[in-house]
Amino acid sequence: METIMSSATYRLTQTHRRLDDAIAQELRRRLPDSLKLLRLKRLRLAVKDRLTALMRKQPR
């Protein structure tokens, strides 16, 4: 069974990936900014929560 990703799901997935990349980039810095990391991680969690809620609503 093939799953078709909605545009909202796709956008949230892309946003989550960009936040992952931003977190990884910040962690590679010599002195990572802990407040920036906290903000990025909270945003990533919020996106993940929205993505999970959206996927639960989609018909199987």
Biopython code that builds the backbone (N, CA, C, O; Angstrom):
import numpy as np
from Bio.PDB.StructureBuilder import StructureBuilder

atoms = [
    (1, "MET", "N", (0.840, -1.180, 0.000)),
    (1, "MET", "CA", (0.000, 0.000, 0.000)),
    (1, "MET", "C", (0.886, 1.245, 0.000)),
    (1, "MET", "O", (1.753, 1.398, 0.860)),
    (2, "GLU", "N", (0.664, 2.118, -0.957)),
    (2, "GLU", "CA", (1.482, 3.316, -1.095)),
    (2, "GLU", "C", (0.832, 4.480, -0.355)),
    (2, "GLU", "O", (-0.372, 4.708, -0.470)),
    (3, "THR", "N", (1.626, 5.198, 0.391)),
    (3, "THR", "CA", (1.126, 6.346, 1.130)),
    (3, "THR", "C", (1.454, 7.614, 0.356)),
    (3, "THR", "O", (2.597, 7.824, -0.050)),
    (4, "ILE", "N", (0.461, 8.445, 0.155)),
    (4, "ILE", "CA", (0.674, 9.722, -0.514)),
    (4, "ILE", "C", (0.774, 10.793, 0.562)),
    (4, "ILE", "O", (-0.106, 10.932, 1.412)),
    (5, "MET", "N", (1.866, 11.545, 0.505)),
    (5, "MET", "CA", (2.115, 12.562, 1.520)),
    (5, "MET", "C", (1.399, 13.856, 1.130)),
    (5, "MET", "O", (1.561, 14.342, 0.011)),
    (6, "SER", "N", (0.619, 14.406, 2.035)),
    (6, "SER", "CA", (-0.056, 15.678, 1.770)),
    (6, "SER", "C", (0.971, 16.808, 1.758)),
    (6, "SER", "O", (2.093, 16.653, 2.241)),
    (7, "SER", "N", (0.570, 17.933, 1.202)),
    (7, "SER", "CA", (1.505, 19.059, 1.138)),
    (7, "SER", "C", (1.864, 19.563, 2.538)),
    (7, "SER", "O", (3.000, 19.972, 2.779)),
    (8, "ALA", "N", (0.901, 19.533, 3.456)),
    (8, "ALA", "CA", (1.188, 19.966, 4.831)),
    (8, "ALA", "C", (2.179, 19.018, 5.494)),
    (8, "ALA", "O", (3.102, 19.459, 6.179)),
    (9, "THR", "N", (1.990, 17.723, 5.292)),
    (9, "THR", "CA", (2.904, 16.726, 5.848)),
    (9, "THR", "C", (4.301, 16.911, 5.264)),
    (9, "THR", "O", (5.299, 16.851, 5.982)),
    (10, "TYR", "N", (4.357, 17.134, 3.965)),
    (10, "TYR", "CA", (5.640, 17.331, 3.297)),
    (10, "TYR", "C", (6.353, 18.566, 3.856)),
    (10, "TYR", "O", (7.544, 18.514, 4.163)),
    (11, "ARG", "N", (5.614, 19.681, 3.986)),
    (11, "ARG", "CA", (6.221, 20.915, 4.510)),
    (11, "ARG", "C", (6.742, 20.725, 5.931)),
    (11, "ARG", "O", (7.835, 21.181, 6.264)),
    (12, "LEU", "N", (5.959, 20.054, 6.760)),
    (12, "LEU", "CA", (6.401, 19.822, 8.138)),
    (12, "LEU", "C", (7.634, 18.918, 8.174)),
    (12, "LEU", "O", (8.544, 19.137, 8.973)),
    (13, "THR", "N", (7.661, 17.906, 7.311)),
    (13, "THR", "CA", (8.818, 17.012, 7.242)),
    (13, "THR", "C", (10.067, 17.783, 6.823)),
    (13, "THR", "O", (11.142, 17.589, 7.390)),
    (14, "GLN", "N", (9.921, 18.653, 5.833)),
    (14, "GLN", "CA", (11.058, 19.463, 5.381)),
    (14, "GLN", "C", (11.521, 20.424, 6.474)),
    (14, "GLN", "O", (12.722, 20.622, 6.663)),
    (15, "THR", "N", (10.579, 21.014, 7.184)),
    (15, "THR", "CA", (10.924, 21.919, 8.286)),
    (15, "THR", "C", (11.677, 21.164, 9.371)),
    (15, "THR", "O", (12.653, 21.674, 9.922)),
    (16, "HIS", "N", (11.229, 19.956, 9.679)),
    (16, "HIS", "CA", (11.892, 19.128, 10.693)),
    (16, "HIS", "C", (13.327, 18.829, 10.270)),
    (16, "HIS", "O", (14.245, 18.898, 11.087)),
    (17, "ARG", "N", (13.522, 18.497, 8.993)),
    (17, "ARG", "CA", (14.877, 18.219, 8.485)),
    (17, "ARG", "C", (15.768, 19.456, 8.569)),
    (17, "ARG", "O", (16.934, 19.366, 8.952)),
    (18, "ARG", "N", (15.207, 20.613, 8.206)),
    (18, "ARG", "CA", (16.002, 21.849, 8.283)),
    (18, "ARG", "C", (16.399, 22.158, 9.722)),
    (18, "ARG", "O", (17.516, 22.606, 9.980)),
    (19, "LEU", "N", (15.487, 21.919, 10.654)),
    (19, "LEU", "CA", (15.817, 22.140, 12.064)),
    (19, "LEU", "C", (16.880, 21.149, 12.530)),
    (19, "LEU", "O", (17.780, 21.521, 13.283)),
    (20, "ASP", "N", (16.790, 19.887, 12.091)),
    (20, "ASP", "CA", (17.832, 18.902, 12.407)),
    (20, "ASP", "C", (19.193, 19.387, 11.916)),
    (20, "ASP", "O", (20.191, 19.309, 12.631)),
    (21, "ASP", "N", (19.212, 19.888, 10.683)),
    (21, "ASP", "CA", (20.465, 20.387, 10.106)),
    (21, "ASP", "C", (21.000, 21.587, 10.882)),
    (21, "ASP", "O", (22.203, 21.688, 11.123)),
    (22, "ALA", "N", (20.114, 22.487, 11.268)),
    (22, "ALA", "CA", (20.533, 23.675, 12.022)),
    (22, "ALA", "C", (21.094, 23.284, 13.384)),
    (22, "ALA", "O", (22.071, 23.870, 13.851)),
    (23, "ILE", "N", (20.476, 22.295, 14.017)),
    (23, "ILE", "CA", (20.967, 21.812, 15.314)),
    (23, "ILE", "C", (22.346, 21.181, 15.147)),
    (23, "ILE", "O", (23.258, 21.450, 15.929)),
    (24, "ALA", "N", (22.492, 20.348, 14.133)),
    (24, "ALA", "CA", (23.782, 19.703, 13.886)),
    (24, "ALA", "C", (24.863, 20.742, 13.591)),
    (24, "ALA", "O", (25.992, 20.625, 14.067)),
    (25, "GLN", "N", (24.512, 21.748, 12.812)),
    (25, "GLN", "CA", (25.476, 22.801, 12.484)),
    (25, "GLN", "C", (25.894, 23.567, 13.740)),
    (25, "GLN", "O", (27.073, 23.869, 13.926)),
    (26, "GLU", "N", (24.940, 23.873, 14.582)),
    (26, "GLU", "CA", (25.257, 24.600, 15.823)),
    (26, "GLU", "C", (26.152, 23.746, 16.727)),
    (26, "GLU", "O", (27.068, 24.265, 17.365)),
    (27, "LEU", "N", (25.888, 22.450, 16.778)),
    (27, "LEU", "CA", (26.692, 21.560, 17.621)),
    (27, "LEU", "C", (28.125, 21.418, 17.117)),
    (27, "LEU", "O", (29.026, 21.097, 17.892)),
    (28, "ARG", "N", (28.342, 21.657, 15.814)),
    (28, "ARG", "CA", (29.695, 21.568, 15.254)),
    (28, "ARG", "C", (30.545, 22.799, 15.579)),
    (28, "ARG", "O", (31.767, 22.769, 15.434)),
    (29, "ARG", "N", (29.899, 23.872, 16.017)),
    (29, "ARG", "CA", (30.653, 25.076, 16.384)),
    (29, "ARG", "C", (31.546, 24.788, 17.586)),
    (29, "ARG", "O", (31.271, 23.906, 18.398)),
    (30, "ARG", "N", (32.601, 25.547, 17.668)),
    (30, "ARG", "CA", (33.533, 25.365, 18.783)),
    (30, "ARG", "C", (32.842, 25.623, 20.118)),
    (30, "ARG", "O", (33.035, 24.876, 21.077)),
    (31, "LEU", "N", (32.039, 26.677, 20.175)),
    (31, "LEU", "CA", (31.270, 26.998, 21.382)),
    (31, "LEU", "C", (29.798, 27.137, 20.993)),
    (31, "LEU", "O", (29.342, 28.239, 20.690)),
    (32, "PRO", "N", (29.064, 26.047, 20.998)),
    (32, "PRO", "CA", (27.649, 26.114, 20.613)),
    (32, "PRO", "C", (26.857, 27.036, 21.540)),
    (32, "PRO", "O", (27.103, 27.086, 22.745)),
    (33, "ASP", "N", (25.923, 27.749, 20.968)),
    (33, "ASP", "CA", (25.051, 28.656, 21.718)),
    (33, "ASP", "C", (23.925, 27.819, 22.328)),
    (33, "ASP", "O", (23.043, 27.337, 21.617)),
    (34, "SER", "N", (23.965, 27.653, 23.638)),
    (34, "SER", "CA", (22.997, 26.774, 24.302)),
    (34, "SER", "C", (21.566, 27.298, 24.192)),
    (34, "SER", "O", (20.629, 26.505, 24.101)),
    (35, "LEU", "N", (21.382, 28.615, 24.197)),
    (35, "LEU", "CA", (20.031, 29.165, 24.053)),
    (35, "LEU", "C", (19.482, 28.945, 22.645)),
    (35, "LEU", "O", (18.299, 28.657, 22.466)),
    (36, "LYS", "N", (20.349, 29.082, 21.660)),
    (36, "LYS", "CA", (19.931, 28.826, 20.279)),
    (36, "LYS", "C", (19.569, 27.355, 20.108)),
    (36, "LYS", "O", (18.571, 27.023, 19.469)),
    (37, "LEU", "N", (20.388, 26.474, 20.686)),
    (37, "LEU", "CA", (20.093, 25.040, 20.614)),
    (37, "LEU", "C", (18.759, 24.715, 21.277)),
    (37, "LEU", "O", (17.973, 23.931, 20.746)),
    (38, "LEU", "N", (18.509, 25.308, 22.419)),
    (38, "LEU", "CA", (17.250, 25.079, 23.124)),
    (38, "LEU", "C", (16.062, 25.523, 22.272)),
    (38, "LEU", "O", (15.061, 24.815, 22.167)),
    (39, "ARG", "N", (16.186, 26.701, 21.667)),
    (39, "ARG", "CA", (15.111, 27.218, 20.819)),
    (39, "ARG", "C", (14.872, 26.308, 19.617)),
    (39, "ARG", "O", (13.727, 25.998, 19.285)),
    (40, "LEU", "N", (15.959, 25.881, 18.962)),
    (40, "LEU", "CA", (15.843, 25.001, 17.799)),
    (40, "LEU", "C", (15.218, 23.656, 18.173)),
    (40, "LEU", "O", (14.377, 23.131, 17.443)),
    (41, "LYS", "N", (15.630, 23.111, 19.304)),
    (41, "LYS", "CA", (15.096, 21.816, 19.728)),
    (41, "LYS", "C", (13.619, 21.907, 20.090)),
    (41, "LYS", "O", (12.850, 20.985, 19.817)),
    (42, "ARG", "N", (13.226, 23.014, 20.702)),
    (42, "ARG", "CA", (11.800, 23.200, 21.027)),
    (42, "ARG", "C", (10.970, 23.333, 19.759)),
    (42, "ARG", "O", (9.876, 22.778, 19.661)),
    (43, "LEU", "N", (11.500, 24.075, 18.787)),
    (43, "LEU", "CA", (10.805, 24.206, 17.507)),
    (43, "LEU", "C", (10.678, 22.851, 16.818)),
    (43, "LEU", "O", (9.620, 22.508, 16.290)),
    (44, "ARG", "N", (11.765, 22.088, 16.830)),
    (44, "ARG", "CA", (11.744, 20.764, 16.200)),
    (44, "ARG", "C", (10.716, 19.862, 16.866)),
    (44, "ARG", "O", (10.008, 19.124, 16.181)),
    (45, "LEU", "N", (10.625, 19.908, 18.184)),
    (45, "LEU", "CA", (9.641, 19.101, 18.903)),
    (45, "LEU", "C", (8.217, 19.540, 18.560)),
    (45, "LEU", "O", (7.331, 18.702, 18.392)),
    (46, "ALA", "N", (8.000, 20.843, 18.458)),
    (46, "ALA", "CA", (6.669, 21.347, 18.099)),
    (46, "ALA", "C", (6.276, 20.889, 16.695)),
    (46, "ALA", "O", (5.127, 20.516, 16.460)),
    (47, "VAL", "N", (7.228, 20.918, 15.767)),
    (47, "VAL", "CA", (6.963, 20.453, 14.403)),
    (47, "VAL", "C", (6.659, 18.962, 14.418)),
    (47, "VAL", "O", (5.737, 18.509, 13.739)),
    (48, "LYS", "N", (7.422, 18.202, 15.182)),
    (48, "LYS", "CA", (7.185, 16.760, 15.271)),
    (48, "LYS", "C", (5.799, 16.470, 15.845)),
    (48, "LYS", "O", (5.101, 15.576, 15.366)),
    (49, "ASP", "N", (5.403, 17.219, 16.865)),
    (49, "ASP", "CA", (4.074, 17.037, 17.452)),
    (49, "ASP", "C", (2.975, 17.329, 16.433)),
    (49, "ASP", "O", (2.000, 16.584, 16.338)),
    (50, "ARG", "N", (3.134, 18.419, 15.664)),
    (50, "ARG", "CA", (2.138, 18.753, 14.636)),
    (50, "ARG", "C", (2.095, 17.688, 13.549)),
    (50, "ARG", "O", (1.023, 17.323, 13.066)),
    (51, "LEU", "N", (3.266, 17.193, 13.169)),
    (51, "LEU", "CA", (3.351, 16.154, 12.147)),
    (51, "LEU", "C", (2.675, 14.872, 12.617)),
    (51, "LEU", "O", (1.942, 14.238, 11.859)),
    (52, "THR", "N", (2.919, 14.495, 13.856)),
    (52, "THR", "CA", (2.300, 13.297, 14.425)),
    (52, "THR", "C", (0.785, 13.444, 14.469)),
    (52, "THR", "O", (0.060, 12.516, 14.112)),
    (53, "ALA", "N", (0.307, 14.594, 14.901)),
    (53, "ALA", "CA", (-1.140, 14.834, 14.968)),
    (53, "ALA", "C", (-1.759, 14.784, 13.575)),
    (53, "ALA", "O", (-2.839, 14.221, 13.395)),
    (54, "LEU", "N", (-1.089, 15.360, 12.606)),
    (54, "LEU", "CA", (-1.591, 15.367, 11.241)),
    (54, "LEU", "C", (-1.644, 13.956, 10.667)),
    (54, "LEU", "O", (-2.604, 13.598, 9.984)),
    (55, "MET", "N", (-0.627, 13.164, 10.939)),
    (55, "MET", "CA", (-0.578, 11.802, 10.403)),
    (55, "MET", "C", (-1.643, 10.921, 11.047)),
    (55, "MET", "O", (-2.141, 9.993, 10.408)),
    (56, "ARG", "N", (-1.996, 11.191, 12.285)),
    (56, "ARG", "CA", (-3.055, 10.425, 12.951)),
    (56, "ARG", "C", (-4.415, 10.695, 12.323)),
    (56, "ARG", "O", (-5.278, 9.817, 12.286)),
    (57, "LYS", "N", (-4.601, 11.917, 11.828)),
    (57, "LYS", "CA", (-5.881, 12.305, 11.235)),
    (57, "LYS", "C", (-6.071, 11.749, 9.829)),
    (57, "LYS", "O", (-7.201, 11.614, 9.362)),
    (58, "GLN", "N", (-4.961, 11.423, 9.148)),
    (58, "GLN", "CA", (-5.059, 10.940, 7.773)),
    (58, "GLN", "C", (-5.681, 9.549, 7.735)),
    (58, "GLN", "O", (-5.379, 8.703, 8.577)),
    (59, "PRO", "N", (-6.554, 9.316, 6.753)),
    (59, "PRO", "CA", (-7.138, 7.976, 6.611)),
    (59, "PRO", "C", (-6.078, 6.979, 6.170)),
    (59, "PRO", "O", (-5.116, 7.331, 5.487)),
    (60, "ARG", "N", (-6.268, 5.757, 6.565)),
    (60, "ARG", "CA", (-5.283, 4.726, 6.210)),
    (60, "ARG", "C", (-5.679, 4.061, 4.976)),
    (60, "ARG", "O", (-4.982, 3.161, 4.508)),
]
sb = StructureBuilder()
sb.init_structure("model")
sb.init_model(0)
sb.init_chain("A")
sb.init_seg("    ")
for serial, (resi, resn, name, xyz) in enumerate(atoms, 1):
    if name == "N":
        sb.init_residue(resn, " ", resi, " ")
    sb.init_atom(name, np.array(xyz, "f"), 0.0, 1.0, " ", f" {name:<3s}", serial, name[0])
structure = sb.get_structure()
